Amino acid sequence: METTFISIHDLSLDARLLYVSSSIEDILGYTPQEVTGKSCWDYFHPDEIPFARAIHGRGIKMDKAAALNYCQIKNRDGRWVGCECVFTVVHDVLVGCTSIYRRGKKSDSKCARN
């Protein structure tokens, strides 16, 4: 079972998904075809959307090399999955790498540093 998927988003405020690797199915239960063209915010926990939008906007404006963030993403069954996401702007798109966040001593210390 895969624990990471890749996504490519447009640079709009909606951060629409242009491409999603097939491993999203192992992680969240969606097929790439189900999510392509939709806003990534459709899958974020409502409490985290304002912060995530701010990080997204700041990353685009600053053309950040990479940003690591932690969030909850809704899976196909409606449950929240803890994820760590690394995003970077490449030319005219945002490329993301999203992995399942597994709690533990090592991951808790990494999260506390960010």
VEXDREN-2710 file (C-alpha; in Angstrom, 1 decimal):
% VEXDREN-2710
k/r/px/py/pz
1/MET/0.0/0.0/0.0
2/GLU/1.3/3.4/-1.0
3/THR/1.6/6.1/1.7
4/THR/2.3/9.1/-0.6
5/PHE/0.6/10.7/-3.6
6/ILE/1.7/13.5/-5.9
7/SER/-0.6/16.3/-7.0
8/ILE/-0.3/19.3/-9.3
9/HIS/-2.6/22.3/-8.7
10/ASP/-3.2/25.5/-10.6
11/LEU/-2.2/28.8/-9.0
12/SER/-5.8/30.0/-8.6
13/LEU/-7.3/30.7/-5.2
14/ASP/-9.3/27.5/-5.5
15/ALA/-6.0/25.5/-6.0
16/ARG/-7.8/23.2/-8.6
17/LEU/-6.2/19.8/-9.0
18/LEU/-4.8/19.3/-12.5
19/TYR/-3.1/16.0/-11.9
20/VAL/-3.2/13.4/-9.0
21/SER/-1.1/10.2/-9.0
22/SER/-2.9/6.9/-8.8
23/SER/-1.6/6.3/-5.3
24/ILE/-4.3/8.7/-4.0
25/GLU/-6.6/5.7/-4.2
26/ASP/-4.5/3.7/-1.6
27/ILE/-4.4/6.7/0.7
28/LEU/-7.8/8.4/0.5
29/GLY/-9.9/6.0/-1.6
30/TYR/-10.5/8.5/-4.5
31/THR/-9.5/7.8/-8.1
32/PRO/-7.5/10.5/-9.8
33/GLN/-10.5/11.1/-12.2
34/GLU/-12.8/11.8/-9.2
35/VAL/-10.7/14.7/-7.8
36/THR/-9.1/16.1/-11.0
37/GLY/-10.6/19.5/-11.7
38/LYS/-11.9/20.0/-8.2
39/SER/-10.6/22.4/-5.6
40/CYS/-8.2/20.8/-3.1
41/TRP/-10.1/22.8/-0.4
42/ASP/-13.1/20.4/-0.9
43/TYR/-11.1/17.8/1.0
44/PHE/-9.5/19.9/3.8
45/HIS/-11.0/19.9/7.3
46/PRO/-13.2/23.1/7.6
47/ASP/-11.2/24.3/10.7
48/GLU/-8.0/24.2/8.7
49/ILE/-9.1/25.8/5.5
50/PRO/-8.3/29.5/6.5
51/PHE/-4.8/28.5/7.6
52/ALA/-4.2/26.3/4.5
53/ARG/-5.4/29.1/2.2
54/ALA/-3.1/31.6/3.8
55/ILE/-0.1/29.2/3.5
56/HIS/-1.1/28.5/-0.1
57/GLY/-1.3/32.2/-1.0
58/ARG/1.9/33.1/0.8
59/GLY/3.7/30.2/-0.9
60/ILE/2.7/31.4/-4.3
61/LYS/3.5/35.1/-3.6
62/MET/6.9/34.2/-2.2
63/ASP/7.5/31.5/-4.8
64/LYS/8.7/29.3/-1.9
65/ALA/11.2/26.6/-2.6
66/ALA/9.2/24.2/-0.4
67/ALA/6.8/24.3/2.5
68/LEU/6.0/21.5/4.9
69/ASN/2.6/21.5/6.6
70/TYR/0.3/19.2/8.5
71/CYS/-3.4/18.8/7.8
72/GLN/-6.4/16.6/7.9
73/ILE/-7.8/15.5/4.6
74/LYS/-11.2/13.8/4.1
75/ASN/-11.1/10.3/2.6
76/ARG/-13.8/8.8/0.5
77/ASP/-15.5/7.3/3.6
78/GLY/-15.8/10.8/5.2
79/ARG/-13.1/10.1/7.8
80/TRP/-10.2/12.5/8.4
81/VAL/-6.7/11.3/7.6
82/GLY/-3.7/13.0/9.2
83/CYS/-1.3/14.0/6.4
84/GLU/1.9/15.9/6.0
85/CYS/2.1/17.9/2.7
86/VAL/5.1/19.4/1.0
87/PHE/4.3/22.0/-1.7
88/THR/6.5/24.0/-4.0
89/VAL/5.8/26.3/-7.0
90/VAL/7.3/25.1/-10.3
91/HIS/6.8/27.5/-13.2
92/ASP/3.0/28.1/-13.4
93/VAL/1.8/25.2/-11.1
94/LEU/2.0/24.1/-7.5
95/VAL/3.4/20.6/-7.0
96/GLY/2.4/18.7/-3.9
97/CYS/3.6/15.6/-2.2
98/THR/1.1/14.3/0.5
99/SER/1.9/11.5/2.8
100/ILE/0.0/9.8/5.6
101/TYR/1.1/11.3/8.9
102/ARG/1.9/8.6/11.4
103/ARG/2.1/9.8/15.0
104/GLY/5.1/8.7/17.0
105/LYS/8.0/10.2/18.9
106/LYS/10.0/11.0/15.8
107/SER/7.1/12.5/13.9
108/ASP/5.9/14.5/16.9
109/SER/9.3/16.1/17.3
110/LYS/9.4/17.0/13.6
111/CYS/5.9/18.5/13.8
112/ALA/6.8/20.6/16.8
113/ARG/9.8/22.1/14.9
114/ASN/7.5/23.2/12.0
END
